[in-house]
Every structure is written in structure tokens, then in C-alpha cells.
């Protein structure tokens, strides 16, 4: 990658690259191997401990131009001989776009999060605990260390003697969609959820939950985003960056309820066990 591309990448490391990486991994389904839940495996679960997601949840602005430039860099790198030069040029474009987006919108967006002392992870966890208790589970929470965009590496010592541990990581973006007169920005939030038995080495579920207007991840549980949180264009986004945060905040409770809904075991499943 050229020096120009490297400078661009460094400028957005905190505000953009981490969030895009997590979101891309979640959408593509390659952050973790998806594992569907067999409801029979949780028919005897009574006590649940929630350990994720944790803060900070990466929040950023992503433009289609940046995504296209990143794709061009990947494609150019695969072309023999011209690949190195092509990737360097495309990488420079992507780095420049990303740096501009980060400076104009992603940084102010994170500044707004800091000013409001807003915690997406805390709101999500609170809503999840409330929903699970309403479903009849005994629920506790525990604080464990998470690396950005990853499940907790160690679950030893999680208190409460749970039958099941719920872990998660999340990312959120304001992403531009459409084209021409229909182009607009919308909130897109991804939560990857893993269910583990205490002492277990393999998850009994690992699935993505996506809050978006459009079907963005066919292997994930999809929640339809509310179009009232759409932002007309990039100029409107820059003028009112808080509108992006409001749309992202609105996703926390619906996503938590969706996760809780997966853990509702039908009586027919319990009886069949």
C-alpha cells in the first residue's frame, strides 16, 4: 500500500476501520462460524448470565464510495503484475475517502456519544435482561474482558452458577444507500450472539442479528429498521450528526428482544425431551 493510503488508514483507525471490520465480518458470516440453535438443548435452562456486549461499541459513518474503493483495492490486488500498483492506487483512494468521512462525521459522532455518556452495550444488556426475566429465566450479568469485535476469550469464574452464558459483540454504522434522488443514510446495527454452556468449548448457538431497512445478511436474524430514522443526504448528516446516533440508539431494545425471543422454548419442545 502507498504511503498516502497508509496515512489515510491511520487517520480513521479509531473511528472507522474497527467498526467497518466488525460489521463486515458480521454481515459476511465469517467472524465466527454460524451455529443454529437446537431448542432441545435449552429446554432445561433456568439460570442465564449475560456477559456481552461490552463497551466501547464501535460507531461510525460509512459511505458507498469508500466501500467501492475498498473492493477495488481487493480486486486489483488479485490481478497479476498490475495488482500491486492497482492495489496501491485503489488503497490511496479508499484511505483518502475514509479519512475525510472520519474527520467530517465519524469523529463528531463519537464525540456526541462521549458527550451524552451513551452506552449502547449497557442499554442492550438491560433490555435483554428484562426480556429474559419476562420469559421466566433467572438472569444475572457479569463483566468479562472483550477484545474489539470478538467474544470473550475466557468465561472462567462467571458467577451465578448459570445453565447458559449469553455473550455478544456489536457494531453500528450510518450507511449511505440508494443512488441519485433516492440516496440517503440509515442506521445499521449488527449484534453477533453466542450461547455457551459453562465449561463448554463449543457454542450451542452463534448467530448474527441485524437491524437494517434492507435484507443485508441472509444467514442472520433480520430486523426491519424504521425509515423515520433515515437521513436525507451527507450534507444533512454533517449538519445534524445526532440524528445518526438517535437512529442507532433506537435499535438496542428491538435487537435485545429478538435475542430473547430465540431463547423462548416452546412447551412442545420441553414435552418432547
C-alpha atoms as an extended CHARMM CRD file, in Angstrom:
* protein
*
       273  EXT
         1         1  UNK       CA              0.0000000000        0.0000000000        0.0000000000  PROA      1               0.0000000000
         2         2  UNK       CA              1.2400000000        3.5090000000       -0.7850000000  PROA      2               0.0000000000
         3         3  UNK       CA              2.3260000000        5.9690000000        1.8730000000  PROA      3               0.0000000000
         4         4  UNK       CA             -0.7670000000        8.0290000000        1.0530000000  PROA      4               0.0000000000
         5         5  UNK       CA             -3.0120000000        5.0500000000        1.6880000000  PROA      5               0.0000000000
         6         6  UNK       CA             -1.2190000000        4.2860000000        4.9390000000  PROA      6               0.0000000000
         7         7  UNK       CA             -1.7190000000        7.8550000000        6.1740000000  PROA      7               0.0000000000
         8         8  UNK       CA             -5.4010000000        7.6590000000        5.3000000000  PROA      8               0.0000000000
         9         9  UNK       CA             -5.8070000000        4.3730000000        7.1170000000  PROA      9               0.0000000000
        10        10  UNK       CA             -4.1060000000        5.6890000000       10.2470000000  PROA      10              0.0000000000
        11        11  UNK       CA             -6.4190000000        8.6980000000       10.4170000000  PROA      11              0.0000000000
        12        12  UNK       CA             -9.5130000000        6.5360000000       10.6640000000  PROA      12              0.0000000000
        13        13  UNK       CA             -8.2050000000        3.7080000000       12.8110000000  PROA      13              0.0000000000
        14        14  UNK       CA            -10.1620000000        4.7270000000       15.8970000000  PROA      14              0.0000000000
        15        15  UNK       CA            -13.3770000000        5.9130000000       14.3000000000  PROA      15              0.0000000000
        16        16  UNK       CA            -13.9150000000        3.8180000000       11.1820000000  PROA      16              0.0000000000
        17        17  UNK       CA            -11.7250000000        0.8430000000       10.4670000000  PROA      17              0.0000000000
        18        18  UNK       CA            -12.6810000000       -1.1290000000       13.5860000000  PROA      18              0.0000000000
        19        19  UNK       CA            -16.3860000000       -0.5920000000       13.0540000000  PROA      19              0.0000000000
        20        20  UNK       CA            -16.2320000000       -1.4890000000        9.3600000000  PROA      20              0.0000000000
        21        21  UNK       CA            -14.2190000000       -4.5980000000       10.1040000000  PROA      21              0.0000000000
        22        22  UNK       CA            -16.6780000000       -5.8240000000       12.7110000000  PROA      22              0.0000000000
        23        23  UNK       CA            -19.6860000000       -5.0230000000       10.5600000000  PROA      23              0.0000000000
        24        24  UNK       CA            -18.1870000000       -6.6620000000        7.5000000000  PROA      24              0.0000000000
        25        25  UNK       CA            -17.3050000000       -9.7960000000        9.4250000000  PROA      25              0.0000000000
        26        26  UNK       CA            -20.7890000000       -9.9980000000       10.8800000000  PROA      26              0.0000000000
        27        27  UNK       CA            -22.5690000000       -9.4910000000        7.5620000000  PROA      27              0.0000000000
        28        28  UNK       CA            -20.3450000000      -11.9360000000        5.7260000000  PROA      28              0.0000000000
        29        29  UNK       CA            -20.7740000000      -14.5070000000        8.4650000000  PROA      29              0.0000000000
        30        30  UNK       CA            -17.0400000000      -15.0840000000        8.7100000000  PROA      30              0.0000000000
        31        31  UNK       CA            -16.3640000000      -13.5230000000       12.0980000000  PROA      31              0.0000000000
        32        32  UNK       CA            -17.4240000000      -16.8360000000       13.5800000000  PROA      32              0.0000000000
        33        33  UNK       CA            -18.8810000000      -19.9910000000       12.0500000000  PROA      33              0.0000000000
        34        34  UNK       CA            -22.6920000000      -19.6860000000       12.3240000000  PROA      34              0.0000000000
        35        35  UNK       CA            -24.2810000000      -22.2650000000       14.6210000000  PROA      35              0.0000000000
        36        36  UNK       CA            -28.0760000000      -22.6340000000       14.6930000000  PROA      36              0.0000000000
        37        37  UNK       CA            -29.7720000000      -23.2950000000       17.9960000000  PROA      37              0.0000000000
        38        38  UNK       CA            -31.4550000000      -26.6120000000       18.7250000000  PROA      38              0.0000000000
        39        39  UNK       CA            -34.1800000000      -25.6230000000       21.1830000000  PROA      39              0.0000000000
        40        40  UNK       CA            -33.9620000000      -29.0280000000       22.8940000000  PROA      40              0.0000000000
        41        41  UNK       CA            -30.5370000000      -28.0480000000       24.2070000000  PROA      41              0.0000000000
        42        42  UNK       CA            -32.0160000000      -25.1870000000       26.2760000000  PROA      42              0.0000000000
        43        43  UNK       CA            -35.2600000000      -26.8160000000       27.3880000000  PROA      43              0.0000000000
        44        44  UNK       CA            -33.8080000000      -27.3270000000       30.8860000000  PROA      44              0.0000000000
        45        45  UNK       CA            -32.1730000000      -23.8890000000       31.1620000000  PROA      45              0.0000000000
        46        46  UNK       CA            -33.3560000000      -21.7560000000       34.0890000000  PROA      46              0.0000000000
        47        47  UNK       CA            -30.3910000000      -19.5480000000       35.0280000000  PROA      47              0.0000000000
        48        48  UNK       CA            -28.7750000000      -17.2920000000       32.4410000000  PROA      48              0.0000000000
        49        49  UNK       CA            -25.7680000000      -14.9840000000       32.7660000000  PROA      49              0.0000000000
        50        50  UNK       CA            -25.2970000000      -12.1900000000       30.2100000000  PROA      50              0.0000000000
        51        51  UNK       CA            -21.6730000000      -11.1390000000       29.6380000000  PROA      51              0.0000000000
        52        52  UNK       CA            -21.8450000000       -9.1190000000       26.4140000000  PROA      52              0.0000000000
        53        53  UNK       CA            -21.7280000000       -6.9420000000       24.5020000000  PROA      53              0.0000000000
        54        54  UNK       CA            -19.2930000000       -4.6290000000       26.2390000000  PROA      54              0.0000000000
        55        55  UNK       CA            -18.2500000000       -1.0490000000       25.5860000000  PROA      55              0.0000000000
        56        56  UNK       CA            -16.9910000000        0.5640000000       23.5450000000  PROA      56              0.0000000000
        57        57  UNK       CA            -19.3080000000       -0.4990000000       20.7210000000  PROA      57              0.0000000000
        58        58  UNK       CA            -17.7230000000        0.9440000000       17.5490000000  PROA      58              0.0000000000
        59        59  UNK       CA            -19.9880000000        3.5270000000       15.8900000000  PROA      59              0.0000000000
        60        60  UNK       CA            -19.0820000000        5.1930000000       12.6050000000  PROA      60              0.0000000000
        61        61  UNK       CA            -20.2350000000        6.5680000000        9.2540000000  PROA      61              0.0000000000
        62        62  UNK       CA            -19.6410000000        4.5190000000        6.1110000000  PROA      62              0.0000000000
        63        63  UNK       CA            -20.1120000000        5.7470000000        2.5460000000  PROA      63              0.0000000000
        64        64  UNK       CA            -20.6900000000        3.5910000000       -0.5110000000  PROA      64              0.0000000000
        65        65  UNK       CA            -17.8050000000        5.3410000000       -2.2550000000  PROA      65              0.0000000000
        66        66  UNK       CA            -15.4580000000        4.1120000000        0.4300000000  PROA      66              0.0000000000
        67        67  UNK       CA            -16.8170000000        0.5670000000        0.2420000000  PROA      67              0.0000000000
        68        68  UNK       CA            -16.3960000000        0.5720000000       -3.5510000000  PROA      68              0.0000000000
        69        69  UNK       CA            -12.8210000000        1.8010000000       -3.2480000000  PROA      69              0.0000000000
        70        70  UNK       CA            -12.0060000000       -0.9100000000       -0.7370000000  PROA      70              0.0000000000
        71        71  UNK       CA            -13.4890000000       -3.5130000000       -3.0890000000  PROA      71              0.0000000000
        72        72  UNK       CA            -11.4340000000       -2.1110000000       -5.9370000000  PROA      72              0.0000000000
        73        73  UNK       CA             -8.2920000000       -2.4550000000       -3.8380000000  PROA      73              0.0000000000
        74        74  UNK       CA             -9.1040000000       -6.0970000000       -3.1120000000  PROA      74              0.0000000000
        75        75  UNK       CA             -9.8490000000       -6.8280000000       -6.7690000000  PROA      75              0.0000000000
        76        76  UNK       CA             -6.7370000000       -5.0220000000       -8.0190000000  PROA      76              0.0000000000
        77        77  UNK       CA             -4.5000000000       -6.9550000000       -5.6630000000  PROA      77              0.0000000000
        78        78  UNK       CA             -5.6670000000      -10.1890000000       -7.3010000000  PROA      78              0.0000000000
        79        79  UNK       CA             -4.5200000000       -9.1360000000      -10.7880000000  PROA      79              0.0000000000
        80        80  UNK       CA             -1.0220000000      -10.4440000000      -11.6870000000  PROA      80              0.0000000000
        81        81  UNK       CA              1.6960000000       -7.8680000000      -12.3900000000  PROA      81              0.0000000000
        82        82  UNK       CA             -0.6450000000       -4.8510000000      -12.2540000000  PROA      82              0.0000000000
        83        83  UNK       CA             -2.0230000000       -5.9600000000       -8.9120000000  PROA      83              0.0000000000
        84        84  UNK       CA              0.4980000000       -4.2500000000       -6.6430000000  PROA      84              0.0000000000
        85        85  UNK       CA              0.2300000000       -0.8980000000       -8.3890000000  PROA      85              0.0000000000
        86        86  UNK       CA             -3.5390000000       -1.1810000000       -8.7730000000  PROA      86              0.0000000000
        87        87  UNK       CA             -3.9810000000       -2.0210000000       -5.1140000000  PROA      87              0.0000000000
        88        88  UNK       CA             -1.7790000000        0.9030000000       -4.1200000000  PROA      88              0.0000000000
        89        89  UNK       CA             -3.8130000000        3.3560000000       -6.2010000000  PROA      89              0.0000000000
        90        90  UNK       CA             -7.1520000000        1.9660000000       -5.0240000000  PROA      90              0.0000000000
        91        91  UNK       CA             -5.8800000000        1.8700000000       -1.4640000000  PROA      91              0.0000000000
        92        92  UNK       CA             -4.9060000000        5.5120000000       -1.6920000000  PROA      92              0.0000000000
        93        93  UNK       CA             -8.4090000000        6.4130000000       -2.8670000000  PROA      93              0.0000000000
        94        94  UNK       CA            -10.0180000000        4.3620000000       -0.1050000000  PROA      94              0.0000000000
        95        95  UNK       CA             -7.7130000000        5.8270000000        2.5190000000  PROA      95              0.0000000000
        96        96  UNK       CA             -8.4700000000        9.3720000000        1.3720000000  PROA      96              0.0000000000
        97        97  UNK       CA            -12.2280000000        8.8080000000        1.3760000000  PROA      97              0.0000000000
        98        98  UNK       CA            -12.1160000000        7.1240000000        4.7710000000  PROA      98              0.0000000000
        99        99  UNK       CA            -10.0350000000        9.9130000000        6.2900000000  PROA      99              0.0000000000
       100       100  UNK       CA            -12.4630000000       12.5600000000        5.0340000000  PROA      100             0.0000000000
       101       101  UNK       CA            -15.5030000000       10.6700000000        6.2980000000  PROA      101             0.0000000000
       102       102  UNK       CA            -13.8620000000       10.1260000000        9.6820000000  PROA      102             0.0000000000
       103       103  UNK       CA            -12.9240000000       13.7830000000       10.0140000000  PROA      103             0.0000000000
       104       104  UNK       CA            -16.3160000000       15.1520000000        8.9910000000  PROA      104             0.0000000000
       105       105  UNK       CA            -18.7320000000       12.6910000000       10.5560000000  PROA      105             0.0000000000
       106       106  UNK       CA            -17.3650000000        9.6460000000       12.3930000000  PROA      106             0.0000000000
       107       107  UNK       CA            -15.3150000000       11.6750000000       14.8560000000  PROA      107             0.0000000000
       108       108  UNK       CA            -18.1630000000       14.1140000000       15.6290000000  PROA      108             0.0000000000
       109       109  UNK       CA            -20.4720000000       11.1100000000       16.0190000000  PROA      109             0.0000000000
       110       110  UNK       CA            -18.1650000000        9.5460000000       18.6010000000  PROA      110             0.0000000000
       111       111  UNK       CA            -17.7850000000       12.9300000000       20.2910000000  PROA      111             0.0000000000
       112       112  UNK       CA            -21.5880000000       13.0160000000       20.6130000000  PROA      112             0.0000000000
       113       113  UNK       CA            -21.5620000000        9.5300000000       22.1560000000  PROA      113             0.0000000000
       114       114  UNK       CA            -18.9420000000       10.6640000000       24.6600000000  PROA      114             0.0000000000
       115       115  UNK       CA            -20.7820000000       13.9030000000       25.4700000000  PROA      115             0.0000000000
       116       116  UNK       CA            -24.0110000000       12.0360000000       26.1800000000  PROA      116             0.0000000000
       117       117  UNK       CA            -22.1340000000        9.3220000000       28.0890000000  PROA      117             0.0000000000
       118       118  UNK       CA            -24.1690000000        6.9240000000       25.9770000000  PROA      118             0.0000000000
       119       119  UNK       CA            -23.5300000000        3.1850000000       26.3360000000  PROA      119             0.0000000000
       120       120  UNK       CA            -25.1010000000        1.0310000000       23.6390000000  PROA      120             0.0000000000
       121       121  UNK       CA            -23.8760000000       -2.1260000000       25.3500000000  PROA      121             0.0000000000
       122       122  UNK       CA            -25.4620000000       -1.1830000000       28.6690000000  PROA      122             0.0000000000
       123       123  UNK       CA            -28.8240000000       -0.3390000000       27.0810000000  PROA      123             0.0000000000
       124       124  UNK       CA            -28.7730000000       -3.5910000000       25.1030000000  PROA      124             0.0000000000
       125       125  UNK       CA            -27.8770000000       -5.6840000000       28.1570000000  PROA      125             0.0000000000
       126       126  UNK       CA            -30.5520000000       -4.0420000000       30.3110000000  PROA      126             0.0000000000
       127       127  UNK       CA            -33.1970000000       -4.7060000000       27.6740000000  PROA      127             0.0000000000
       128       128  UNK       CA            -32.0330000000       -8.3020000000       27.2270000000  PROA      128             0.0000000000
       129       129  UNK       CA            -32.1220000000       -8.9770000000       30.9710000000  PROA      129             0.0000000000
       130       130  UNK       CA            -35.6400000000       -7.5080000000       31.2110000000  PROA      130             0.0000000000
       131       131  UNK       CA            -36.9000000000       -9.5860000000       28.2820000000  PROA      131             0.0000000000
       132       132  UNK       CA            -35.3560000000      -12.8340000000       29.5580000000  PROA      132             0.0000000000
       133       133  UNK       CA            -36.7940000000      -12.3120000000       33.0410000000  PROA      133             0.0000000000
       134       134  UNK       CA            -40.1990000000      -11.7080000000       31.4750000000  PROA      134             0.0000000000
       135       135  UNK       CA            -39.8020000000      -15.0950000000       29.7780000000  PROA      135             0.0000000000
       136       136  UNK       CA            -39.2550000000      -16.7340000000       33.1740000000  PROA      136             0.0000000000
       137       137  UNK       CA            -35.4620000000      -17.0100000000       33.3010000000  PROA      137             0.0000000000
       138       138  UNK       CA            -33.3370000000      -16.1790000000       36.3250000000  PROA      138             0.0000000000
       139       139  UNK       CA            -30.8740000000      -13.6820000000       34.8780000000  PROA      139             0.0000000000
       140       140  UNK       CA            -27.6690000000      -12.0900000000       36.0990000000  PROA      140             0.0000000000
       141       141  UNK       CA            -24.8890000000      -10.1390000000       34.4110000000  PROA      141             0.0000000000
       142       142  UNK       CA            -21.1230000000      -10.4280000000       34.6760000000  PROA      142             0.0000000000
       143       143  UNK       CA            -18.2770000000       -8.2730000000       33.4480000000  PROA      143             0.0000000000
       144       144  UNK       CA            -15.6520000000      -10.1020000000       31.3950000000  PROA      144             0.0000000000
       145       145  UNK       CA            -12.9000000000       -8.8280000000       29.1310000000  PROA      145             0.0000000000
       146       146  UNK       CA            -13.6760000000       -8.4680000000       25.4330000000  PROA      146             0.0000000000
       147       147  UNK       CA            -11.3870000000       -7.5450000000       22.5750000000  PROA      147             0.0000000000
       148       148  UNK       CA            -12.9440000000       -5.3010000000       19.9290000000  PROA      148             0.0000000000
       149       149  UNK       CA            -15.1590000000       -7.3350000000       17.6200000000  PROA      149             0.0000000000
       150       150  UNK       CA            -14.6390000000      -10.5990000000       19.4850000000  PROA      150             0.0000000000
       151       151  UNK       CA            -16.4120000000      -12.7700000000       22.0010000000  PROA      151             0.0000000000
       152       152  UNK       CA            -14.8450000000      -13.0880000000       25.4380000000  PROA      152             0.0000000000
       153       153  UNK       CA            -11.8540000000      -15.4050000000       25.3770000000  PROA      153             0.0000000000
       154       154  UNK       CA            -12.2920000000      -16.5220000000       28.9860000000  PROA      154             0.0000000000
       155       155  UNK       CA            -15.5560000000      -17.3130000000       30.7270000000  PROA      155             0.0000000000
       156       156  UNK       CA            -13.9970000000      -18.9690000000       33.7660000000  PROA      156             0.0000000000
       157       157  UNK       CA            -15.3040000000      -17.6420000000       37.0200000000  PROA      157             0.0000000000
       158       158  UNK       CA            -18.5760000000      -16.2560000000       35.6630000000  PROA      158             0.0000000000
       159       159  UNK       CA            -20.7520000000      -16.0970000000       38.7590000000  PROA      159             0.0000000000
       160       160  UNK       CA            -24.3370000000      -17.0750000000       39.3820000000  PROA      160             0.0000000000
       161       161  UNK       CA            -23.9140000000      -20.7700000000       38.5480000000  PROA      161             0.0000000000
       162       162  UNK       CA            -25.6750000000      -20.2990000000       35.2110000000  PROA      162             0.0000000000
       163       163  UNK       CA            -27.0580000000      -23.0270000000       32.9850000000  PROA      163             0.0000000000
       164       164  UNK       CA            -26.2910000000      -20.8030000000       29.9900000000  PROA      164             0.0000000000
       165       165  UNK       CA            -23.9710000000      -17.8880000000       29.1990000000  PROA      165             0.0000000000
       166       166  UNK       CA            -25.0060000000      -15.2720000000       26.6300000000  PROA      166             0.0000000000
       167       167  UNK       CA            -22.1120000000      -13.4060000000       25.0220000000  PROA      167             0.0000000000
       168       168  UNK       CA            -22.2050000000      -10.8350000000       22.2180000000  PROA      168             0.0000000000
       169       169  UNK       CA            -20.3290000000       -8.1210000000       20.3750000000  PROA      169             0.0000000000
       170       170  UNK       CA            -21.7990000000       -5.2890000000       18.3420000000  PROA      170             0.0000000000
       171       171  UNK       CA            -21.0470000000       -2.5750000000       15.8150000000  PROA      171             0.0000000000
       172       172  UNK       CA            -23.1040000000        0.2800000000       14.3910000000  PROA      172             0.0000000000
       173       173  UNK       CA            -22.8610000000        2.4850000000       11.3330000000  PROA      173             0.0000000000
       174       174  UNK       CA            -24.7410000000        5.1660000000        9.4710000000  PROA      174             0.0000000000
       175       175  UNK       CA            -24.5110000000        3.8630000000        5.9250000000  PROA      175             0.0000000000
       176       176  UNK       CA            -25.4880000000        5.5480000000        2.6740000000  PROA      176             0.0000000000
       177       177  UNK       CA            -27.7520000000        3.5800000000        0.3590000000  PROA      177             0.0000000000
       178       178  UNK       CA            -29.5370000000        4.0610000000       -2.9160000000  PROA      178             0.0000000000
       179       179  UNK       CA            -28.4740000000        6.4570000000       -5.6160000000  PROA      179             0.0000000000
       180       180  UNK       CA            -29.4470000000        9.6980000000       -7.2700000000  PROA      180             0.0000000000
       181       181  UNK       CA            -32.5010000000       11.3580000000       -5.7420000000  PROA      181             0.0000000000
       182       182  UNK       CA            -33.1650000000        8.3040000000       -3.5260000000  PROA      182             0.0000000000
       183       183  UNK       CA            -29.7360000000        8.2960000000       -1.8780000000  PROA      183             0.0000000000
       184       184  UNK       CA            -29.8740000000        8.5880000000        1.9020000000  PROA      184             0.0000000000
       185       185  UNK       CA            -28.1610000000        7.4540000000        5.1100000000  PROA      185             0.0000000000
       186       186  UNK       CA            -29.6710000000        4.9410000000        7.5080000000  PROA      186             0.0000000000
       187       187  UNK       CA            -28.6060000000        3.3070000000       10.7970000000  PROA      187             0.0000000000
       188       188  UNK       CA            -27.3360000000       -0.2600000000       10.5100000000  PROA      188             0.0000000000
       189       189  UNK       CA            -26.5260000000       -2.2510000000       13.6470000000  PROA      189             0.0000000000
       190       190  UNK       CA            -25.0320000000       -5.7330000000       13.8900000000  PROA      190             0.0000000000
       191       191  UNK       CA            -25.0160000000       -7.8620000000       17.0310000000  PROA      191             0.0000000000
       192       192  UNK       CA            -23.3090000000      -11.2570000000       16.9770000000  PROA      192             0.0000000000
       193       193  UNK       CA            -24.5770000000      -13.5590000000       19.7360000000  PROA      193             0.0000000000
       194       194  UNK       CA            -23.0350000000      -16.7140000000       21.1430000000  PROA      194             0.0000000000
       195       195  UNK       CA            -24.5940000000      -19.1120000000       23.6410000000  PROA      195             0.0000000000
       196       196  UNK       CA            -22.2330000000      -21.2090000000       25.7410000000  PROA      196             0.0000000000
       197       197  UNK       CA            -22.6260000000      -23.8530000000       28.4220000000  PROA      197             0.0000000000
       198       198  UNK       CA            -20.4120000000      -23.1900000000       31.4680000000  PROA      198             0.0000000000
       199       199  UNK       CA            -17.1780000000      -25.0790000000       30.9060000000  PROA      199             0.0000000000
       200       200  UNK       CA            -18.1180000000      -25.7780000000       27.2950000000  PROA      200             0.0000000000
       201       201  UNK       CA            -15.6260000000      -25.4080000000       24.4610000000  PROA      201             0.0000000000
       202       202  UNK       CA            -18.0700000000      -25.0190000000       21.5610000000  PROA      202             0.0000000000
       203       203  UNK       CA            -21.0790000000      -22.6910000000       21.2780000000  PROA      203             0.0000000000
       204       204  UNK       CA            -24.5790000000      -24.1200000000       21.1330000000  PROA      204             0.0000000000
       205       205  UNK       CA            -25.5580000000      -21.0630000000       19.0940000000  PROA      205             0.0000000000
       206       206  UNK       CA            -23.6410000000      -18.4260000000       17.1640000000  PROA      206             0.0000000000
       207       207  UNK       CA            -25.8310000000      -16.1330000000       15.0800000000  PROA      207             0.0000000000
       208       208  UNK       CA            -25.9120000000      -12.5740000000       13.8400000000  PROA      208             0.0000000000
       209       209  UNK       CA            -28.7840000000      -10.1550000000       14.4520000000  PROA      209             0.0000000000
       210       210  UNK       CA            -29.0490000000       -7.2510000000       12.0100000000  PROA      210             0.0000000000
       211       211  UNK       CA            -31.1030000000       -4.0600000000       12.3240000000  PROA      211             0.0000000000
       212       212  UNK       CA            -31.4290000000       -2.6130000000        8.8270000000  PROA      212             0.0000000000
       213       213  UNK       CA            -34.0300000000       -1.4180000000        6.3460000000  PROA      213             0.0000000000
       214       214  UNK       CA            -32.9510000000       -3.9860000000        3.7840000000  PROA      214             0.0000000000
       215       215  UNK       CA            -32.0170000000       -7.6590000000        3.9320000000  PROA      215             0.0000000000
       216       216  UNK       CA            -28.2850000000       -7.3610000000        4.4940000000  PROA      216             0.0000000000
       217       217  UNK       CA            -27.2760000000      -10.7050000000        5.9780000000  PROA      217             0.0000000000
       218       218  UNK       CA            -29.1430000000      -13.8010000000        4.7550000000  PROA      218             0.0000000000
       219       219  UNK       CA            -27.5940000000      -16.0240000000        7.4570000000  PROA      219             0.0000000000
       220       220  UNK       CA            -28.6080000000      -13.6570000000       10.2790000000  PROA      220             0.0000000000
       221       221  UNK       CA            -31.8280000000      -12.7970000000       12.0560000000  PROA      221             0.0000000000
       222       222  UNK       CA            -33.0950000000       -9.6890000000       10.3150000000  PROA      222             0.0000000000
       223       223  UNK       CA            -34.9570000000       -6.8150000000       11.9890000000  PROA      223             0.0000000000
       224       224  UNK       CA            -36.5250000000       -4.1900000000        9.7850000000  PROA      224             0.0000000000
       225       225  UNK       CA            -35.1760000000       -0.7410000000       10.5940000000  PROA      225             0.0000000000
       226       226  UNK       CA            -37.5610000000        2.1860000000       10.9610000000  PROA      226             0.0000000000
       227       227  UNK       CA            -37.3200000000        4.5380000000        7.9400000000  PROA      227             0.0000000000
       228       228  UNK       CA            -38.1730000000        7.5110000000       10.1650000000  PROA      228             0.0000000000
       229       229  UNK       CA            -34.5090000000        7.4730000000       11.1960000000  PROA      229             0.0000000000
       230       230  UNK       CA            -33.2960000000        7.9310000000        7.6090000000  PROA      230             0.0000000000
       231       231  UNK       CA            -31.1440000000       10.9730000000        6.9310000000  PROA      231             0.0000000000
       232       232  UNK       CA            -31.6680000000       12.6910000000        3.5860000000  PROA      232             0.0000000000
       233       233  UNK       CA            -28.0480000000       13.0270000000        2.4440000000  PROA      233             0.0000000000
       234       234  UNK       CA            -24.4490000000       13.5380000000        3.5460000000  PROA      234             0.0000000000
       235       235  UNK       CA            -24.9290000000       17.2850000000        3.9910000000  PROA      235             0.0000000000
       236       236  UNK       CA            -27.8840000000       16.6780000000        6.3270000000  PROA      236             0.0000000000
       237       237  UNK       CA            -25.8310000000       14.1180000000        8.2390000000  PROA      237             0.0000000000
       238       238  UNK       CA            -22.9650000000       16.5590000000        8.7630000000  PROA      238             0.0000000000
       239       239  UNK       CA            -25.4010000000       19.2670000000        9.8410000000  PROA      239             0.0000000000
       240       240  UNK       CA            -27.1120000000       17.0420000000       12.4160000000  PROA      240             0.0000000000
       241       241  UNK       CA            -24.8370000000       14.1770000000       13.4100000000  PROA      241             0.0000000000
       242       242  UNK       CA            -27.0010000000       13.4630000000       16.4520000000  PROA      242             0.0000000000
       243       243  UNK       CA            -29.7460000000       12.1800000000       14.1320000000  PROA      243             0.0000000000
       244       244  UNK       CA            -27.4870000000        9.2570000000       13.2880000000  PROA      244             0.0000000000
       245       245  UNK       CA            -26.9660000000        8.4180000000       16.9510000000  PROA      245             0.0000000000
       246       246  UNK       CA            -30.7090000000        8.5800000000       17.6680000000  PROA      246             0.0000000000
       247       247  UNK       CA            -31.3570000000        6.0210000000       14.9310000000  PROA      247             0.0000000000
       248       248  UNK       CA            -28.6690000000        3.7110000000       16.2900000000  PROA      248             0.0000000000
       249       249  UNK       CA            -29.9740000000        4.0540000000       19.8460000000  PROA      249             0.0000000000
       250       250  UNK       CA            -33.4520000000        3.0330000000       18.6630000000  PROA      250             0.0000000000
       251       251  UNK       CA            -32.1500000000       -0.4020000000       17.6290000000  PROA      251             0.0000000000
       252       252  UNK       CA            -30.9390000000       -1.5650000000       21.0550000000  PROA      252             0.0000000000
       253       253  UNK       CA            -34.2370000000       -2.7000000000       22.5890000000  PROA      253             0.0000000000
       254       254  UNK       CA            -35.6540000000       -4.3790000000       19.4250000000  PROA      254             0.0000000000
       255       255  UNK       CA            -32.3960000000       -6.2840000000       18.9360000000  PROA      255             0.0000000000
       256       256  UNK       CA            -32.2990000000       -7.3710000000       22.5810000000  PROA      256             0.0000000000
       257       257  UNK       CA            -35.9210000000       -8.5330000000       22.3620000000  PROA      257             0.0000000000
       258       258  UNK       CA            -35.0750000000      -10.5070000000       19.2310000000  PROA      258             0.0000000000
       259       259  UNK       CA            -32.2310000000      -12.2840000000       21.0130000000  PROA      259             0.0000000000
       260       260  UNK       CA            -34.5020000000      -13.0660000000       23.9620000000  PROA      260             0.0000000000
       261       261  UNK       CA            -37.1400000000      -14.3490000000       21.5550000000  PROA      261             0.0000000000
       262       262  UNK       CA            -34.7650000000      -17.0070000000       20.2700000000  PROA      262             0.0000000000
       263       263  UNK       CA            -34.4300000000      -18.3770000000       23.8040000000  PROA      263             0.0000000000
       264       264  UNK       CA            -38.1650000000      -18.8490000000       24.3320000000  PROA      264             0.0000000000
       265       265  UNK       CA            -38.5700000000      -22.6250000000       24.3380000000  PROA      265             0.0000000000
       266       266  UNK       CA            -41.9950000000      -23.8200000000       23.1270000000  PROA      266             0.0000000000
       267       267  UNK       CA            -43.8030000000      -26.1860000000       25.5120000000  PROA      267             0.0000000000
       268       268  UNK       CA            -43.8950000000      -28.7710000000       22.7400000000  PROA      268             0.0000000000
       269       269  UNK       CA            -40.1030000000      -28.9000000000       22.7260000000  PROA      269             0.0000000000
       270       270  UNK       CA            -39.9640000000      -29.2830000000       26.5080000000  PROA      270             0.0000000000
       271       271  UNK       CA            -42.5420000000      -32.0760000000       26.4380000000  PROA      271             0.0000000000
       272       272  UNK       CA            -40.7140000000      -33.9250000000       23.6820000000  PROA      272             0.0000000000
       273       273  UNK       CA            -37.4490000000      -34.0390000000       25.5850000000  PROA      273             0.0000000000
